[in-house]
Amino acid sequence: MTAVIEIRGLRKNFRGLRGGGKVALDGFDMTVEAGQVHGFLGPNGSGKTTTLRTLLGLVRADAGQMTVLGRPSSEYAAVAHRVGAIVESPAFFGNFTARKTLSLLAAAGGVEPERVRKVLERVGLRDRENERVKTFSLGMKQRLAVASALLKGPELLILDEPANGLDPGGIHEMRTLLRDLAAEGVTVLVSSHILSEIEQVCDTVTIISRGRRVVAGPVGAVLAAHSKNEHLVRVKQLDRAREVLEGAGLTVSAVDGHLVVGGATDPAVISEALGRAEVWLTELSPVGADLESVFLDLTATRPLPGAYRQVDDTVQVESGQLEVVA
């Protein structure tokens, strides 16, 4: 696949007015392939927004290399017309209508006026186009911001918290929009705190903490790499089942009327042990990791120094952060 965004060794320090300063990016790496929806996750203050602003030429990096759509960051102006972006909360003139707002942006960017209605339709604001922006809810303003980013028909769309302020229905529509755009060949880089949505909509993900990448790869591979090989077990003879499974060398804990069993890479080990003891299963299912638990585990401590290593050719993790047997 072709890399639409490549970042290598990105560093940025912000100096304080009274001396000192803050390390925002500390050798950060990221790759976003063409046609993907790529999730960009990290705690507040981890360097996400600084990365996005640097990509768009709004902040100058201290060191590192970046390419966007095949061009180095120094030549970003040559590809700016192929990029749509929202970074942080966009500001609009409250007395302008949604349609006038986008019409002015279209005229300034040399975009055909017909695009205005198309993008308003696409973000669900077609029936509100003649209302003033100051009457809009936060979620509606966010939709308008996404519409403004879509005006140019971009090849690359960079969205910082696009679901901010949206209700569940709006979040679902945003998820559908992102998947549809990817199906049309648009590459989407999306930053969000709604981890369940990232898990559902994204093909790949990068997690940043304290200015450094801690994991990157396909969402499914990241989750699989973080799996603890645990299984949920339901039986009528709970105490007896626990005794049998612990006797088989497995780790067992009781949770809300069922057992969570660890250490069995093959669930047949569990069923066979219980079957020999004539303890019959009513449920045996894997306990999968979700992106929220992985995120919390990986960003709970400062990333450790050391080189990145590749896990099963898909997941890259910072040494010491995630132990995986490939």
C-alpha positions as a Python dict, from the first residue, in 0.01 Angstrom:
ca = {
    (1, 'M'): (0, 0, 0),
    (2, 'T'): (101, 363, -51),
    (3, 'A'): (169, 578, 254),
    (4, 'V'): (-33, 899, 248),
    (5, 'I'): (124, 1022, 573),
    (6, 'E'): (471, 928, 697),
    (7, 'I'): (618, 1073, 1015),
    (8, 'R'): (961, 975, 1143),
    (9, 'G'): (1133, 1101, 1457),
    (10, 'L'): (910, 1406, 1500),
    (11, 'R'): (1019, 1632, 1787),
    (12, 'K'): (866, 1951, 1921),
    (13, 'N'): (945, 2147, 2237),
    (14, 'F'): (742, 2444, 2354),
    (15, 'R'): (944, 2698, 2549),
    (16, 'G'): (791, 2871, 2849),
    (17, 'L'): (787, 3250, 2891),
    (18, 'R'): (988, 3217, 3210),
    (19, 'G'): (1229, 2956, 3086),
    (20, 'G'): (1194, 2581, 3084),
    (21, 'G'): (934, 2433, 2855),
    (22, 'K'): (740, 2124, 2758),
    (23, 'V'): (831, 1831, 2535),
    (24, 'A'): (523, 1782, 2317),
    (25, 'L'): (668, 1528, 2072),
    (26, 'D'): (965, 1307, 2152),
    (27, 'G'): (1068, 1116, 1840),
    (28, 'F'): (715, 1033, 1728),
    (29, 'D'): (652, 798, 1433),
    (30, 'M'): (331, 732, 1239),
    (31, 'T'): (231, 586, 902),
    (32, 'V'): (-113, 617, 742),
    (33, 'E'): (-177, 408, 432),
    (34, 'A'): (-395, 514, 140),
    (35, 'G'): (-766, 436, 159),
    (36, 'Q'): (-766, 361, 532),
    (37, 'V'): (-950, 508, 824),
    (38, 'H'): (-667, 548, 1074),
    (39, 'G'): (-740, 617, 1441),
    (40, 'F'): (-507, 847, 1632),
    (41, 'L'): (-543, 805, 2009),
    (42, 'G'): (-379, 944, 2317),
    (43, 'P'): (-457, 1109, 2652),
    (44, 'N'): (-497, 1484, 2680),
    (45, 'G'): (-156, 1644, 2647),
    (46, 'S'): (-3, 1342, 2475),
    (47, 'G'): (89, 1531, 2156),
    (48, 'K'): (-203, 1446, 1924),
    (49, 'T'): (-306, 1801, 1838),
    (50, 'T'): (56, 1915, 1807),
    (51, 'T'): (113, 1633, 1558),
    (52, 'L'): (-191, 1731, 1351),
    (53, 'R'): (-100, 2100, 1355),
    (54, 'T'): (255, 2015, 1250),
    (55, 'L'): (126, 1801, 963),
    (56, 'L'): (-81, 2095, 839),
    (57, 'G'): (205, 2343, 860),
    (58, 'L'): (55, 2532, 1154),
    (59, 'V'): (343, 2440, 1387),
    (60, 'R'): (709, 2405, 1294),
    (61, 'A'): (878, 2089, 1419),
    (62, 'D'): (1218, 2102, 1586),
    (63, 'A'): (1334, 1778, 1423),
    (64, 'G'): (1207, 1481, 1225),
    (65, 'Q'): (1070, 1410, 880),
    (66, 'M'): (713, 1423, 748),
    (67, 'T'): (558, 1355, 411),
    (68, 'V'): (195, 1421, 316),
    (69, 'L'): (61, 1275, -9),
    (70, 'G'): (417, 1199, -113),
    (71, 'R'): (551, 1550, -59),
    (72, 'P'): (782, 1660, 226),
    (73, 'S'): (641, 1894, 486),
    (74, 'S'): (837, 2184, 336),
    (75, 'E'): (623, 2145, 21),
    (76, 'Y'): (288, 2111, 198),
    (77, 'A'): (147, 2413, 10),
    (78, 'A'): (166, 2207, -310),
    (79, 'V'): (-77, 1946, -174),
    (80, 'A'): (-289, 2162, 59),
    (81, 'H'): (-577, 2168, -193),
    (82, 'R'): (-597, 1786, -165),
    (83, 'V'): (-633, 1790, 214),
    (84, 'G'): (-939, 1867, 426),
    (85, 'A'): (-895, 1915, 799),
    (86, 'I'): (-1054, 2007, 1130),
    (87, 'V'): (-814, 2067, 1417),
    (88, 'E'): (-960, 2158, 1756),
    (89, 'S'): (-1293, 2342, 1773),
    (90, 'P'): (-1354, 2545, 1455),
    (91, 'A'): (-1493, 2899, 1484),
    (92, 'F'): (-1768, 3038, 1262),
    (93, 'F'): (-1944, 3372, 1234),
    (94, 'G'): (-2261, 3327, 1436),
    (95, 'N'): (-2477, 3559, 1226),
    (96, 'F'): (-2401, 3374, 903),
    (97, 'T'): (-2617, 3084, 791),
    (98, 'A'): (-2465, 2744, 730),
    (99, 'R'): (-2504, 2787, 356),
    (100, 'K'): (-2344, 3133, 353),
    (101, 'T'): (-2057, 3011, 568),
    (102, 'L'): (-1974, 2732, 327),
    (103, 'S'): (-2036, 2950, 21),
    (104, 'L'): (-1777, 3199, 140),
    (105, 'L'): (-1528, 2920, 211),
    (106, 'A'): (-1596, 2769, -131),
    (107, 'A'): (-1540, 3103, -306),
    (108, 'A'): (-1217, 3162, -115),
    (109, 'G'): (-1089, 2816, -205),
    (110, 'G'): (-1194, 2819, -569),
    (111, 'V'): (-1451, 2544, -510),
    (112, 'E'): (-1758, 2515, -732),
    (113, 'P'): (-2072, 2652, -558),
    (114, 'E'): (-2258, 2327, -627),
    (115, 'R'): (-2037, 2154, -372),
    (116, 'V'): (-2200, 2350, -88),
    (117, 'R'): (-2535, 2176, -108),
    (118, 'K'): (-2372, 1839, -163),
    (119, 'V'): (-2163, 1856, 152),
    (120, 'L'): (-2451, 1998, 358),
    (121, 'E'): (-2658, 1701, 245),
    (122, 'R'): (-2379, 1463, 329),
    (123, 'V'): (-2345, 1579, 691),
    (124, 'G'): (-2719, 1602, 753),
    (125, 'L'): (-2757, 1982, 752),
    (126, 'R'): (-2942, 2028, 423),
    (127, 'D'): (-3269, 2120, 599),
    (128, 'R'): (-3089, 2365, 832),
    (129, 'E'): (-2881, 2544, 571),
    (130, 'N'): (-3064, 2879, 608),
    (131, 'E'): (-3041, 2895, 986),
    (132, 'R'): (-2781, 3110, 1160),
    (133, 'V'): (-2484, 2927, 1300),
    (134, 'K'): (-2529, 3091, 1642),
    (135, 'T'): (-2852, 2891, 1682),
    (136, 'F'): (-2670, 2562, 1620),
    (137, 'S'): (-2591, 2311, 1892),
    (138, 'L'): (-2233, 2198, 1944),
    (139, 'G'): (-2305, 1884, 1745),
    (140, 'M'): (-2448, 2081, 1452),
    (141, 'K'): (-2144, 2310, 1451),
    (142, 'Q'): (-1929, 2000, 1439),
    (143, 'R'): (-2124, 1875, 1136),
    (144, 'L'): (-2072, 2212, 970),
    (145, 'A'): (-1700, 2186, 1038),
    (146, 'V'): (-1689, 1843, 873),
    (147, 'A'): (-1881, 1986, 576),
    (148, 'S'): (-1620, 2262, 542),
    (149, 'A'): (-1343, 2002, 540),
    (150, 'L'): (-1521, 1811, 263),
    (151, 'L'): (-1571, 2112, 35),
    (152, 'K'): (-1258, 2051, -173),
    (153, 'G'): (-1335, 1681, -223),
    (154, 'P'): (-1011, 1594, -42),
    (155, 'E'): (-798, 1286, -95),
    (156, 'L'): (-688, 1309, 270),
    (157, 'L'): (-925, 1407, 550),
    (158, 'I'): (-784, 1491, 895),
    (159, 'L'): (-1045, 1514, 1170),
    (160, 'D'): (-978, 1607, 1533),
    (161, 'E'): (-1269, 1487, 1753),
    (162, 'P'): (-1534, 1491, 1475),
    (163, 'A'): (-1797, 1331, 1702),
    (164, 'N'): (-1764, 1601, 1969),
    (165, 'G'): (-2112, 1709, 2079),
    (166, 'L'): (-2297, 1456, 1864),
    (167, 'D'): (-2580, 1246, 2006),
    (168, 'P'): (-2578, 866, 1954),
    (169, 'G'): (-2761, 901, 1623),
    (170, 'G'): (-2514, 1162, 1504),
    (171, 'I'): (-2220, 946, 1609),
    (172, 'H'): (-2361, 658, 1407),
    (173, 'E'): (-2402, 884, 1104),
    (174, 'M'): (-2045, 1009, 1142),
    (175, 'R'): (-1921, 651, 1156),
    (176, 'T'): (-2111, 568, 837),
    (177, 'L'): (-1977, 880, 666),
    (178, 'L'): (-1616, 792, 744),
    (179, 'R'): (-1656, 436, 619),
    (180, 'D'): (-1827, 562, 301),
    (181, 'L'): (-1547, 810, 237),
    (182, 'A'): (-1286, 535, 277),
    (183, 'A'): (-1482, 316, 35),
    (184, 'E'): (-1461, 603, -215),
    (185, 'G'): (-1082, 612, -180),
    (186, 'V'): (-1047, 897, 69),
    (187, 'T'): (-784, 842, 339),
    (188, 'V'): (-909, 949, 683),
    (189, 'L'): (-698, 1027, 989),
    (190, 'V'): (-931, 1066, 1287),
    (191, 'S'): (-852, 1158, 1646),
    (192, 'S'): (-1121, 1079, 1901),
    (193, 'H'): (-1182, 1007, 2268),
    (194, 'I'): (-1477, 781, 2182),
    (195, 'L'): (-1275, 461, 2173),
    (196, 'S'): (-1567, 232, 2095),
    (197, 'E'): (-1623, 428, 1774),
    (198, 'I'): (-1256, 412, 1677),
    (199, 'E'): (-1269, 37, 1729),
    (200, 'Q'): (-1569, 6, 1498),
    (201, 'V'): (-1474, 248, 1223),
    (202, 'C'): (-1094, 233, 1192),
    (203, 'D'): (-879, -8, 995),
    (204, 'T'): (-558, 83, 1177),
    (205, 'V'): (-462, 276, 1486),
    (206, 'T'): (-171, 462, 1642),
    (207, 'I'): (-161, 531, 2016),
    (208, 'I'): (60, 811, 2146),
    (209, 'S'): (159, 881, 2506),
    (210, 'R'): (392, 1154, 2634),
    (211, 'G'): (491, 1242, 2279),
    (212, 'R'): (593, 892, 2171),
    (213, 'R'): (420, 612, 1988),
    (214, 'V'): (340, 316, 2211),
    (215, 'V'): (155, 94, 1963),
    (216, 'A'): (56, 97, 1596),
    (217, 'G'): (-108, -151, 1364),
    (218, 'P'): (-440, -292, 1241),
    (219, 'V'): (-708, -261, 1510),
    (220, 'G'): (-777, -635, 1513),
    (221, 'A'): (-408, -717, 1547),
    (222, 'V'): (-360, -465, 1829),
    (223, 'L'): (-650, -620, 2019),
    (224, 'A'): (-528, -974, 1953),
    (225, 'A'): (-178, -883, 2068),
    (226, 'H'): (-322, -758, 2395),
    (227, 'S'): (-545, -1061, 2451),
    (228, 'K'): (-492, -1239, 2782),
    (229, 'N'): (-626, -1573, 2654),
    (230, 'E'): (-914, -1557, 2899),
    (231, 'H'): (-1248, -1736, 2866),
    (232, 'L'): (-1583, -1686, 3029),
    (233, 'V'): (-1719, -2007, 3180),
    (234, 'R'): (-2074, -2060, 3304),
    (235, 'V'): (-2167, -2378, 3491),
    (236, 'K'): (-2421, -2475, 3757),
    (237, 'Q'): (-2152, -2619, 3988),
    (238, 'L'): (-1943, -2305, 4021),
    (239, 'D'): (-1725, -2408, 4316),
    (240, 'R'): (-1662, -2754, 4176),
    (241, 'A'): (-1568, -2610, 3835),
    (242, 'R'): (-1323, -2372, 3995),
    (243, 'E'): (-1161, -2656, 4187),
    (244, 'V'): (-1127, -2867, 3872),
    (245, 'L'): (-985, -2589, 3657),
    (246, 'E'): (-735, -2475, 3918),
    (247, 'G'): (-630, -2838, 3951),
    (248, 'A'): (-562, -2835, 3578),
    (249, 'G'): (-317, -2547, 3626),
    (250, 'L'): (-542, -2270, 3501),
    (251, 'T'): (-601, -1932, 3668),
    (252, 'V'): (-963, -1886, 3776),
    (253, 'S'): (-1158, -1594, 3921),
    (254, 'A'): (-1528, -1570, 4000),
    (255, 'V'): (-1709, -1267, 3856),
    (256, 'D'): (-2085, -1202, 3882),
    (257, 'G'): (-2194, -1565, 3889),
    (258, 'H'): (-1949, -1698, 3630),
    (259, 'L'): (-1581, -1782, 3604),
    (260, 'V'): (-1306, -1608, 3412),
    (261, 'V'): (-1041, -1863, 3322),
    (262, 'G'): (-692, -1770, 3205),
    (263, 'G'): (-400, -1965, 3070),
    (264, 'A'): (-588, -2179, 2817),
    (265, 'T'): (-482, -2093, 2464),
    (266, 'D'): (-717, -2369, 2344),
    (267, 'P'): (-1067, -2363, 2501),
    (268, 'A'): (-1082, -2741, 2456),
    (269, 'V'): (-856, -2766, 2762),
    (270, 'I'): (-1135, -2615, 2971),
    (271, 'S'): (-1417, -2826, 2831),
    (272, 'E'): (-1217, -3148, 2855),
    (273, 'A'): (-1114, -3085, 3217),
    (274, 'L'): (-1471, -3012, 3321),
    (275, 'G'): (-1610, -3301, 3117),
    (276, 'R'): (-1384, -3553, 3288),
    (277, 'A'): (-1515, -3426, 3622),
    (278, 'E'): (-1875, -3442, 3492),
    (279, 'V'): (-1921, -3068, 3532),
    (280, 'W'): (-2120, -2952, 3233),
    (281, 'L'): (-2080, -2620, 3060),
    (282, 'T'): (-2367, -2385, 2986),
    (283, 'E'): (-2136, -2126, 2823),
    (284, 'L'): (-1774, -2110, 2711),
    (285, 'S'): (-1670, -1796, 2525),
    (286, 'P'): (-1350, -1595, 2476),
    (287, 'V'): (-1304, -1270, 2667),
    (288, 'G'): (-1170, -1035, 2403),
    (289, 'A'): (-971, -720, 2471),
    (290, 'D'): (-1137, -395, 2369),
    (291, 'L'): (-963, -81, 2254),
    (292, 'E'): (-1050, 106, 2572),
    (293, 'S'): (-873, -146, 2795),
    (294, 'V'): (-571, -155, 2565),
    (295, 'F'): (-559, 224, 2558),
    (296, 'L'): (-574, 253, 2936),
    (297, 'D'): (-306, -13, 2984),
    (298, 'L'): (-66, 141, 2734),
    (299, 'T'): (-105, 503, 2843),
    (300, 'A'): (-108, 445, 3220),
    (301, 'T'): (270, 492, 3247),
    (302, 'R'): (534, 688, 3065),
    (303, 'P'): (663, 507, 2755),
    (304, 'L'): (992, 337, 2821),
    (305, 'P'): (1299, 428, 2613),
    (306, 'G'): (1408, 182, 2349),
    (307, 'A'): (1359, 82, 1989),
    (308, 'Y'): (1028, -18, 1839),
    (309, 'R'): (988, -381, 1751),
    (310, 'Q'): (754, -551, 1507),
    (311, 'V'): (499, -801, 1634),
    (312, 'D'): (360, -1060, 1387),
    (313, 'D'): (444, -819, 1101),
    (314, 'T'): (147, -597, 1184),
    (315, 'V'): (170, -446, 1531),
    (316, 'Q'): (453, -221, 1641),
    (317, 'V'): (499, -164, 2012),
    (318, 'E'): (742, 30, 2225),
    (319, 'S'): (982, -206, 2402),
    (320, 'G'): (864, -284, 2751),
    (321, 'Q'): (509, -160, 2696),
    (322, 'L'): (337, -470, 2559),
    (323, 'E'): (471, -821, 2585),
    (324, 'V'): (353, -1034, 2296),
    (325, 'V'): (461, -1377, 2182),
    (326, 'A'): (471, -1361, 1803),
}
